[in-house]
Amino acid sequence: MVRSSMPRESARHRIAVLAMERVQPMEVGIPFQIFDREALPYDVVLCARRAGPVDTMNGWQLIAPWGLDALETADTVIVPAFRDIGSIPEDVASALRQAHSRGARMVSICAGAFALANAGLLDGRRATTHWIHAARLARQHPEVVVDPDALYVDEGDVVTSAGVSSGIDLCLHLLRQDHGAAVANAVARDIVAAPRREGGQAQFIPKPAIAANEPSSLAPTLEWALARLELPLTVADFARHARMSSRTFARVFGAATGTTPLKWLNSARIDRARELLETSDLPVDQLAPLCGLGTPTNLRIHFRRVTGTTPSAYRRTFRADE
């Protein structure tokens, strides 16, 4: 159960998950698992072209209680992957365009990007999809700026993601945008999600052979580091905990995460700063050493680079309604 000091909103945020024919069922479940919680002010509904049974990729059916009319009142529309990505029915495309035109946030997971592209909602925008489909998306929709490497791409009112697991990263990112890091991190812990991954992190990560004496999981070392963010950690410190050489650790870490230990560490420290800004009354100048960012100036520089705003403005945004 998620417990937080998240401000309650006067109006609940309605999320419509649109299941196209031959939908990917696991991706349908992701938004419900993350957003459909008693402690969160979301109403999540499953819809389809028409209310009723919807075939999945796996040969069994889902039952969608809602038809396209659910998009008329949705604040966010999420389209999971589906099999027939060459085109979508015009009534679906029209419903997607109308939802976007009245201000709904449009989101896709994996090949769901083809629905948004076919509706014209990705024209002139950066977008991503599963790396297997990236070339096809670029070929079928040359007006879309396809990023084949990103886990997810946030263009504000249109957000796209790569394959199944990055759908979890994307939904946690949206939750973080809506209600802050503390809430998103609480949900991530509840569903035992991997440590936070940034949207720009590589989605297709080559897996070089790991020697027999190398541990296959970095989770214990990442948890160890998260508990010591205020310390001046180095790659050598990570490697020592993982019982590897620094060179081996850097290689294994890159293969497992698609980023470097120091980039991951900086992201984790900014996330800790966000949590402290949301949940404590400590002056901004006192937060930098608690997060391992050294000086207040360093905190402000890195915080703005990642979030696009200042620590003080961020605190006002996420604590204004308490």
C-alpha positions in Angstrom: 0.0 0.0 0.0 1.3 3.4 -1.0 1.3 6.0 1.8 2.4 9.5 1.0 1.8 13.2 1.6 0.6 13.7 -1.9 -1.9 16.5 -2.2 -5.5 15.5 -2.9 -7.0 17.0 -6.0 -10.5 18.4 -6.3 -11.0 16.4 -9.6 -9.7 13.0 -10.2 -7.5 12.3 -13.3 -9.2 9.9 -15.7 -6.9 7.5 -17.6 -8.3 5.6 -20.6 -6.3 2.5 -21.7 -7.2 1.8 -25.3 -7.0 -1.9 -26.2 -6.7 -2.3 -30.0 -7.4 -5.7 -31.6 -4.8 -8.3 -30.8 -3.4 -6.1 -28.0 -0.4 -7.0 -25.9 -2.1 -8.0 -22.6 0.8 -7.4 -20.3 1.1 -3.8 -21.5 -2.6 -3.3 -20.8 -2.0 -4.3 -17.2 0.9 -1.9 -16.6 -1.1 1.4 -16.2 -3.6 -0.4 -13.9 -0.8 -1.7 -11.8 0.8 1.7 -11.4 -2.1 4.2 -11.4 -5.1 2.3 -10.1 -4.5 2.6 -6.4 -6.6 3.8 -3.5 -4.0 6.3 -2.5 -3.8 7.9 -5.9 -6.3 10.3 -7.5 -6.7 8.4 -10.8 -9.6 6.6 -12.3 -8.3 4.0 -14.8 -10.7 2.5 -17.4 -10.2 -0.1 -20.1 -11.7 0.8 -23.5 -11.7 -0.5 -27.1 -13.1 0.4 -30.4 -16.3 -1.0 -29.2 -17.2 -2.1 -25.6 -16.9 -5.9 -25.3 -14.4 -8.6 -26.0 -11.0 -7.7 -27.5 -8.6 -10.3 -28.9 -5.1 -10.3 -27.5 -1.8 -11.4 -29.1 -1.9 -14.5 -26.9 -5.1 -16.0 -28.2 -7.4 -15.1 -25.4 -9.7 -12.1 -24.9 -10.1 -9.1 -22.6 -13.4 -7.5 -21.9 -13.4 -3.8 -22.3 -16.3 -2.1 -20.5 -16.0 1.1 -22.5 -15.9 2.0 -26.2 -14.3 5.0 -27.8 -16.6 7.3 -25.8 -14.2 6.8 -22.9 -11.7 9.0 -24.8 -14.1 11.9 -24.7 -13.6 12.4 -20.9 -10.0 11.1 -20.6 -7.2 13.3 -19.2 -4.7 10.7 -20.3 -5.0 8.2 -23.1 -2.6 5.2 -23.1 -2.3 2.9 -26.1 -0.4 -0.4 -25.5 1.1 -2.4 -28.3 -1.1 -4.3 -30.8 -0.4 -6.7 -33.7 -1.8 -5.0 -36.8 0.3 -1.8 -36.8 0.0 -1.0 -40.5 -3.1 1.2 -40.0 -5.9 1.8 -37.6 -9.6 2.4 -38.3 -10.6 6.0 -39.1 -13.0 6.2 -36.1 -10.2 5.3 -33.8 -7.8 7.8 -35.4 -10.5 10.5 -35.2 -11.2 9.7 -31.5 -7.4 10.0 -30.7 -7.1 13.3 -32.5 -10.2 14.7 -30.8 -8.9 13.6 -27.4 -5.6 15.3 -28.1 -7.2 18.5 -29.4 -9.1 19.0 -26.2 -6.0 18.7 -24.1 -5.6 15.0 -23.2 -2.1 13.6 -22.7 -1.5 11.0 -25.3 0.8 8.1 -24.4 1.9 4.9 -26.2 3.7 1.8 -25.0 5.9 -0.1 -27.5 4.1 -0.5 -30.9 1.2 1.6 -29.6 3.2 4.4 -31.1 1.9 3.3 -34.5 -1.7 4.2 -33.4 -0.6 7.7 -32.5 1.5 8.1 -35.7 -1.4 6.9 -37.9 -3.6 9.5 -36.2 -1.0 12.2 -37.1 -0.2 12.9 -33.5 3.5 12.3 -33.8 4.1 14.5 -36.9 7.1 16.7 -36.3 7.8 15.2 -32.9 10.5 12.9 -31.4 9.1 9.5 -30.6 10.3 6.0 -29.8 9.0 2.5 -30.0 10.4 -1.0 -29.5 13.8 -1.1 -31.3 12.5 -4.0 -33.5 9.8 -1.6 -34.9 11.8 1.6 -35.0 12.9 1.3 -38.7 9.4 0.5 -39.8 7.9 3.5 -37.9 10.5 5.8 -39.5 9.8 4.3 -42.9 6.0 4.5 -42.7 6.0 7.9 -41.0 8.9 10.0 -42.3 7.4 13.0 -40.6 8.1 11.5 -37.2 11.6 11.9 -35.7 12.2 8.4 -34.5 14.7 7.8 -31.6 15.4 4.0 -31.8 17.4 4.0 -28.6 15.4 5.8 -25.9 13.4 4.0 -23.3 10.8 6.8 -23.5 10.4 10.2 -25.0 8.4 12.9 -23.3 7.2 15.6 -25.6 4.9 17.1 -23.0 1.4 16.3 -24.3 2.6 13.3 -26.3 4.7 10.6 -24.6 6.0 7.4 -26.2 8.0 4.4 -24.9 9.8 1.3 -26.0 9.0 -2.3 -25.2 7.2 -3.9 -22.2 9.5 -3.1 -19.3 10.0 0.5 -20.4 6.2 0.9 -20.2 6.8 0.6 -16.4 9.5 3.2 -16.6 7.2 5.4 -18.6 4.2 5.1 -16.2 6.5 5.8 -13.2 7.8 8.8 -15.1 4.3 10.1 -15.6 3.4 9.5 -12.0 6.6 11.4 -11.0 5.6 14.3 -13.2 2.1 14.4 -11.8 2.8 13.9 -8.1 6.5 13.9 -7.4 9.4 11.5 -6.8 8.3 10.4 -3.3 5.0 9.0 -4.7 6.6 7.4 -7.7 9.3 5.8 -5.7 6.8 4.4 -3.2 4.9 2.8 -6.1 8.2 1.5 -7.6 9.1 -0.1 -4.3 5.6 -1.6 -4.0 5.8 -3.3 -7.4 9.5 -4.2 -6.9 10.5 -2.3 -10.0 14.1 -1.8 -11.0 15.9 1.3 -9.8 14.7 4.4 -11.8 15.7 4.5 -15.4 15.9 7.8 -17.3 14.1 8.1 -20.7 17.4 8.7 -22.5 18.9 5.4 -21.3 19.5 2.9 -24.1 16.7 0.4 -24.7 18.7 -2.1 -26.7 21.6 -3.2 -24.5 24.1 -5.7 -25.8 24.7 -8.5 -23.3 28.3 -9.6 -23.5 29.2 -12.9 -21.9 29.8 -12.6 -18.2 32.6 -14.7 -16.8 31.6 -17.4 -14.4 33.1 -15.5 -11.4 31.1 -12.3 -12.2 27.8 -11.8 -10.3 24.8 -11.7 -12.6 22.8 -9.1 -10.6 23.9 -5.7 -9.6 20.8 -5.1 -7.4 22.7 -5.5 -4.1 25.3 -3.0 -5.1 22.7 -0.5 -6.3 20.8 -0.8 -3.1 24.0 -0.4 -1.1 24.8 2.8 -3.1 21.2 4.2 -2.6 21.7 4.0 1.1 24.9 6.0 0.9 24.2 8.7 -1.6 25.6 11.4 0.8 29.1 9.8 0.5 31.6 10.6 -2.2 31.2 7.3 -4.0 33.4 6.3 -6.9 33.4 3.6 -9.4 36.1 1.9 -7.3 33.7 1.9 -4.4 31.0 0.3 -6.5 33.4 -2.3 -7.8 34.7 -3.1 -4.4 31.2 -3.8 -3.1 30.4 -5.9 -6.1 33.8 -7.8 -5.7 35.0 -6.9 -9.2 37.8 -4.8 -10.7 36.8 -1.3 -11.6 37.1 -2.1 -15.3 35.0 -5.2 -15.1 32.3 -3.4 -13.0 32.1 -0.6 -15.5 31.6 -3.0 -18.3 29.1 -5.2 -16.5 27.2 -2.1 -15.3 27.0 -0.7 -18.8 25.8 -4.0 -20.2 23.1 -4.3 -17.6 21.8 -0.7 -17.5 22.9 1.1 -20.7 24.5 3.9 -18.7 27.6 4.5 -16.6 27.8 4.2 -12.8 28.4 7.9 -12.3 25.5 9.0 -14.5 23.3 6.5 -12.6 24.6 7.9 -9.3 23.9 11.5 -10.4 20.3 10.6 -11.3 19.8 8.8 -8.0 21.1 11.9 -6.1 18.7 14.2 -8.0 15.8 11.8 -7.2 16.8 11.9 -3.5 16.8 15.7 -3.7 13.3 15.7 -5.2 12.1 13.4 -2.4 13.6 15.7 0.3 12.1 18.8 -1.4 8.7 17.2 -1.3 8.7 15.6 2.1 10.9 17.8 4.3 11.2 21.5 5.4 15.0 21.6 5.2 16.3 24.7 3.5 17.6 24.1 0.0 21.1 24.9 1.0 21.1 22.0 3.5 20.0 19.4 0.9 23.1 19.3 -1.2 25.3 17.4 1.3 22.5 15.0 2.2 22.2 14.0 -1.5 25.9 13.8 -2.1 25.9 16.8 -4.5 28.3 18.8 -2.4 27.5 22.5 -2.6 24.1 24.3 -3.0 25.4 25.7 -6.3 26.2 22.2 -7.6 22.7 21.0 -6.5 21.0 23.9 -8.4 23.0 23.3 -11.6 22.4 19.5 -11.7 18.8 19.9 -10.6 17.9 22.3 -13.3 19.7 20.2 -15.9 17.6 17.2 -15.0 14.2 18.7 -14.1 14.2 22.0 -16.0 13.4 24.0 -12.9 15.0 25.2 -9.6 14.8 23.3 -6.3 12.7 26.1 -4.8 10.2 26.2 -7.7 10.0 22.4 -7.6 9.2 22.5 -3.9 6.4 25.1 -4.4 4.9 23.0 -7.2 4.7 19.8 -5.2 3.8 21.2 -1.8 1.4 24.0 -2.8 -1.7 22.1 -2.0 -0.6 20.6 1.3 
